[in-house]
Amino acid sequence: TDCFDNFGDGLLTHREREITQLLLLGHSTKSIARELDISPVTVMVHNRNLFVKLRITSQYELFSLFIDTL
């Protein structure tokens, strides 16, 4: 759980890390928006920003990157 809790630490903002964790748990954009009480558009903006910061282009790459850090 430490790896999960700290994934992206120092690179991503707190909100981006929250969204990353929810993505890794399988949540959709709409589900994340409901969970965090923000709009789906805001989720997509954070999602785009975290993809740029992690230098990835898909959720598949996010999962791969997370697994690699384990």
Protein Blocks (a to p, Z undefined) as FASTA:
>chain_A
ZZmmmgoihkacfklmmmmmmmmnopafklmmmmnopafklmmmmmmmmmmmnopabfkl
mmmmmmmmZZ
